Amino acid sequence: MLTETTGRTAQDLTAELESWQGVDWVSVWDGPPQGGSPEFREWCERYGWVPETFDRQLNVTTRSGGSWTFFDVLGGQWSPVQSLTHCPWELLADTAAENGEVLSAAGETWPVYLKAAEAVLGAPTWSGSWDAEDFPEPPVSSYWPDREGRLESREPYRFAYWKPTGGVPGAPYVVLSQSVASYTWTADLAGGSSISVDVYAPSEILGARR
């Protein structure tokens, strides 16, 4: 039996992305104040975020009910922030015999979630699959795997990204990607697939902090 673990829908992804419209991205990249402080609560409440955890990475739940993880530049320090991630879809097989169904479901699901993202972000700067000849190299190495790593692992399996919006200070790169666990192509272990949204600080923000 295939199991979708997030309980979310493509419509939920649209709502999540809409909730980030109008965010003060410079404040996001600066990161939160000390956890548990009045300033921290004010920082979260500004956008209706409810903190879930206080160890290493900060996790928050948004007004739309999605869970996002903040990753800081230094690792475990909370700020400054370099990226955020959200998983709107994950499908797992119970047995290896279901791996073909996982791949079929992944193929059917990707265009639905891409369309949901486009409803908010517009047409992507680029979209395609892992083996596309014109697959773009990342503007910053940490954004997504380079050609060598991608061709070796088939990750990301499917991919779309949006360049920052002009005129918005600190506006991020937004990446929608689908991964497929390597053993999904085998008959040995139960596989799975997931779709994630990754939001990256622009290169000028990252460069200023190195």
Kinemage of the C-alpha trace (Angstrom):
@kinemage 1
@onewidth
@group {chain A} dominant
@subgroup {mainchain}
@vectorlist {calphas} color= white
{ca met a 1} P 0.000 0.000 0.000
{ca leu a 2} L 1.281 3.459 -0.910
{ca thr a 3} L 1.205 6.042 1.869
{ca glu a 4} L 1.218 9.813 1.425
{ca thr a 5} L 2.751 11.123 4.648
{ca thr a 6} L 2.141 14.889 4.663
{ca gly a 7} L -1.647 15.018 4.450
{ca arg a 8} L -1.277 18.091 2.241
{ca thr a 9} L -2.620 18.894 -1.235
{ca ala a 10} L -1.535 20.939 -4.236
{ca gln a 11} L -4.038 23.598 -3.167
{ca asp a 12} L -2.260 23.729 0.174
{ca leu a 13} L 1.000 24.433 -1.646
{ca thr a 14} L -0.611 27.389 -3.404
{ca ala a 15} L -1.789 28.706 -0.032
{ca glu a 16} L 1.688 28.248 1.459
{ca leu a 17} L 3.369 30.210 -1.299
{ca glu a 18} L 0.734 32.922 -1.103
{ca ser a 19} L 1.439 33.287 2.615
{ca trp a 20} L 5.031 34.262 1.825
{ca gln a 21} L 4.023 37.109 -0.440
{ca gly a 22} L 4.881 40.457 1.144
{ca val a 23} L 7.336 38.965 3.656
{ca asp a 24} L 10.230 41.212 4.676
{ca trp a 25} L 12.924 38.934 3.283
{ca val a 26} L 15.799 40.939 4.726
{ca ser a 27} L 14.343 40.281 8.197
{ca val a 28} L 13.976 36.578 7.367
{ca trp a 29} L 17.613 36.263 6.291
{ca asp a 30} L 18.768 38.166 9.370
{ca gly a 31} L 17.117 35.398 11.360
{ca pro a 32} L 15.085 35.324 14.553
{ca pro a 33} L 15.998 36.918 17.877
{ca gln a 34} L 16.826 34.694 20.830
{ca gly a 35} L 14.316 31.831 21.056
{ca gly a 36} L 11.607 32.303 23.665
{ca ser a 37} L 12.211 36.024 24.061
{ca pro a 38} L 9.449 38.620 23.575
{ca glu a 39} L 11.301 39.779 20.445
{ca phe a 40} L 11.288 36.230 19.100
{ca arg a 41} L 7.545 35.870 19.665
{ca glu a 42} L 6.961 39.205 17.953
{ca trp a 43} L 9.155 38.120 15.015
{ca cys a 44} L 7.072 34.946 14.546
{ca glu a 45} L 3.715 36.579 15.160
{ca arg a 46} L 4.419 39.175 12.484
{ca tyr a 47} L 3.642 36.517 9.885
{ca gly a 48} L 1.467 34.188 11.926
{ca trp a 49} L 4.218 31.608 12.401
{ca val a 50} L 3.962 29.205 15.333
{ca pro a 51} L 7.351 27.793 16.415
{ca glu a 52} L 7.426 23.981 16.642
{ca thr a 53} L 10.935 23.276 17.913
{ca phe a 54} L 13.797 25.115 19.551
{ca asp a 55} L 16.722 22.705 18.945
{ca arg a 56} L 19.221 23.318 16.135
{ca gln a 57} L 17.024 24.394 13.192
{ca leu a 58} L 13.925 26.465 13.804
{ca asn a 59} L 10.692 24.833 12.583
{ca val a 60} L 7.502 26.848 12.272
{ca thr a 61} L 3.905 26.188 11.267
{ca thr a 62} L 2.368 28.827 9.027
{ca arg a 63} L -1.188 30.179 8.966
{ca ser a 64} L -1.856 27.700 6.148
{ca gly a 65} L -0.816 24.770 8.337
{ca gly a 66} L 2.454 23.951 6.589
{ca ser a 67} L 5.701 23.148 8.368
{ca trp a 68} L 8.862 25.016 7.345
{ca thr a 69} L 12.443 24.530 8.510
{ca phe a 70} L 14.924 27.408 8.680
{ca phe a 71} L 18.584 26.582 7.983
{ca asp a 72} L 21.171 29.025 9.243
{ca val a 73} L 24.531 29.873 7.711
{ca leu a 74} L 26.665 28.520 10.553
{ca gly a 75} L 24.644 25.418 11.497
{ca gly a 76} L 22.742 25.242 14.749
{ca gln a 77} L 23.049 28.978 15.450
{ca trp a 78} L 19.607 29.997 14.077
{ca ser a 79} L 20.840 33.175 12.407
{ca pro a 80} L 21.647 34.464 9.918
{ca val a 81} L 19.390 32.275 7.776
{ca gln a 82} L 20.434 30.988 4.358
{ca ser a 83} L 17.443 28.853 3.314
{ca leu a 84} L 14.027 27.484 4.214
{ca thr a 85} L 12.413 24.221 3.165
{ca his a 86} L 8.920 22.747 3.100
{ca cys a 87} L 7.719 19.285 2.028
{ca pro a 88} L 4.208 19.433 0.526
{ca trp a 89} L 4.119 15.824 -0.740
{ca glu a 90} L 5.771 12.526 0.143
{ca leu a 91} L 4.766 9.070 -1.027
{ca leu a 92} L 6.197 5.854 0.413
{ca ala a 93} L 5.786 2.252 -0.675
{ca asp a 94} L 5.307 -0.554 1.835
{ca thr a 95} L 7.044 -3.139 -0.340
{ca ala a 96} L 9.469 -3.180 -3.268
{ca ala a 97} L 6.689 -4.616 -5.441
{ca glu a 98} L 4.996 -1.195 -5.266
{ca asn a 99} L 7.963 0.762 -6.605
{ca gly a 100} L 6.484 0.940 -10.093
{ca glu a 101} L 3.372 2.516 -8.629
{ca val a 102} L 5.522 5.087 -6.833
{ca leu a 103} L 7.145 6.126 -10.106
{ca ser a 104} L 3.771 6.337 -11.849
{ca ala a 105} L 2.292 8.424 -9.036
{ca ala a 106} L 5.338 10.689 -9.013
{ca gly a 107} L 4.930 11.358 -12.719
{ca glu a 108} L 1.242 12.177 -12.301
{ca thr a 109} L 1.762 14.364 -9.230
{ca trp a 110} L 4.617 16.594 -10.383
{ca pro a 111} L 2.678 18.647 -12.993
{ca val a 112} L -0.144 19.205 -10.509
{ca tyr a 113} L 2.201 20.676 -7.898
{ca leu a 114} L 4.141 22.650 -10.501
{ca lys a 115} L 0.862 24.217 -11.656
{ca ala a 116} L 0.012 25.030 -8.023
{ca ala a 117} L 3.317 26.867 -7.650
{ca glu a 118} L 2.876 28.685 -10.951
{ca ala a 119} L -0.488 29.999 -9.734
{ca val a 120} L 1.462 32.168 -7.276
{ca leu a 121} L 4.947 32.541 -8.745
{ca gly a 122} L 4.136 32.647 -12.451
{ca ala a 123} L 6.059 30.730 -15.090
{ca pro a 124} L 9.350 29.347 -13.768
{ca thr a 125} L 12.698 30.578 -14.990
{ca trp a 126} L 13.353 26.957 -15.990
{ca ser a 127} L 11.705 23.574 -15.468
{ca gly a 128} L 12.526 20.077 -16.590
{ca ser a 129} L 13.940 16.697 -15.612
{ca trp a 130} L 17.297 15.559 -14.275
{ca asp a 131} L 18.667 14.497 -17.664
{ca ala a 132} L 17.754 17.629 -19.639
{ca glu a 133} L 20.654 18.917 -21.746
{ca asp a 134} L 19.930 22.518 -20.779
{ca phe a 135} L 19.549 21.856 -17.042
{ca pro a 136} L 20.834 25.071 -15.412
{ca glu a 137} L 23.902 25.193 -13.220
{ca pro a 138} L 23.193 26.667 -9.762
{ca pro a 139} L 24.106 30.359 -9.335
{ca val a 140} L 25.377 29.368 -5.876
{ca ser a 141} L 26.746 25.850 -5.377
{ca ser a 142} L 24.547 25.145 -2.353
{ca tyr a 143} L 21.292 25.842 -4.215
{ca trp a 144} L 21.099 22.512 -6.060
{ca pro a 145} L 23.457 19.750 -7.305
{ca asp a 146} L 25.805 20.448 -10.185
{ca arg a 147} L 25.761 18.409 -13.400
{ca glu a 148} L 28.113 15.682 -12.190
{ca gly a 149} L 26.178 15.009 -8.998
{ca arg a 150} L 22.821 15.215 -10.719
{ca leu a 151} L 23.667 12.717 -13.469
{ca glu a 152} L 25.075 10.294 -10.926
{ca ser a 153} L 22.111 10.390 -8.536
{ca arg a 154} L 19.165 11.547 -10.720
{ca glu a 155} L 18.591 14.231 -8.093
{ca pro a 156} L 16.657 16.393 -8.441
{ca tyr a 157} L 14.539 14.076 -10.558
{ca arg a 158} L 12.224 16.877 -11.664
{ca phe a 159} L 12.947 20.524 -11.066
{ca ala a 160} L 11.735 24.095 -11.495
{ca tyr a 161} L 13.130 27.358 -10.196
{ca trp a 162} L 12.252 31.033 -10.085
{ca lys a 163} L 14.792 33.853 -10.015
{ca pro a 164} L 14.309 36.659 -7.445
{ca thr a 165} L 11.697 39.268 -8.180
{ca gly a 166} L 13.301 42.524 -9.210
{ca gly a 167} L 12.934 45.456 -6.843
{ca val a 168} L 12.198 43.357 -3.745
{ca pro a 169} L 15.083 43.595 -1.239
{ca gly a 170} L 16.379 40.142 -0.307
{ca ala a 171} L 13.934 38.365 -2.638
{ca pro a 172} L 14.818 34.651 -2.787
{ca tyr a 173} L 15.456 31.994 -5.360
{ca val a 174} L 12.536 29.559 -5.115
{ca val a 175} L 13.092 25.933 -6.074
{ca leu a 176} L 10.436 23.241 -6.505
{ca ser a 177} L 11.967 19.804 -6.869
{ca gln a 178} L 10.971 16.171 -6.862
{ca ser a 179} L 13.256 13.460 -5.537
{ca val a 180} L 12.987 9.707 -6.013
{ca ala a 181} L 14.796 7.397 -3.598
{ca ser a 182} L 17.481 5.432 -5.452
{ca tyr a 183} L 16.089 2.034 -4.490
{ca thr a 184} L 12.742 2.898 -6.111
{ca trp a 185} L 14.319 1.667 -9.350
{ca thr a 186} L 15.168 -1.702 -7.786
{ca ala a 187} L 13.193 -4.743 -6.702
{ca asp a 188} L 15.081 -4.970 -3.420
{ca leu a 189} L 13.671 -2.286 -1.117
{ca ala a 190} L 10.489 -0.235 -0.842
{ca gly a 191} L 10.984 3.154 -2.443
{ca gly a 192} L 9.463 6.571 -2.267
{ca ser a 193} L 9.273 10.022 -3.769
{ca ser a 194} L 8.792 13.524 -2.421
{ca ile a 195} L 8.328 17.097 -3.571
{ca ser a 196} L 9.966 19.951 -1.715
{ca val a 197} L 10.042 23.730 -1.836
{ca asp a 198} L 13.383 25.338 -1.047
{ca val a 199} L 13.747 29.083 -0.643
{ca tyr a 200} L 17.314 30.407 -0.849
{ca ala a 201} L 18.818 33.720 0.162
{ca pro a 202} L 20.073 35.568 -2.934
{ca ser a 203} L 23.768 35.475 -3.735
{ca glu a 204} L 24.392 39.060 -2.639
{ca ile a 205} L 23.042 38.243 0.837
{ca leu a 206} L 25.100 35.051 1.119
{ca gly a 207} L 28.215 36.713 -0.253
{ca ala a 208} L 28.037 39.479 2.328
{ca arg a 209} L 28.061 36.884 5.143
{ca arg a 210} L 31.010 34.753 4.059
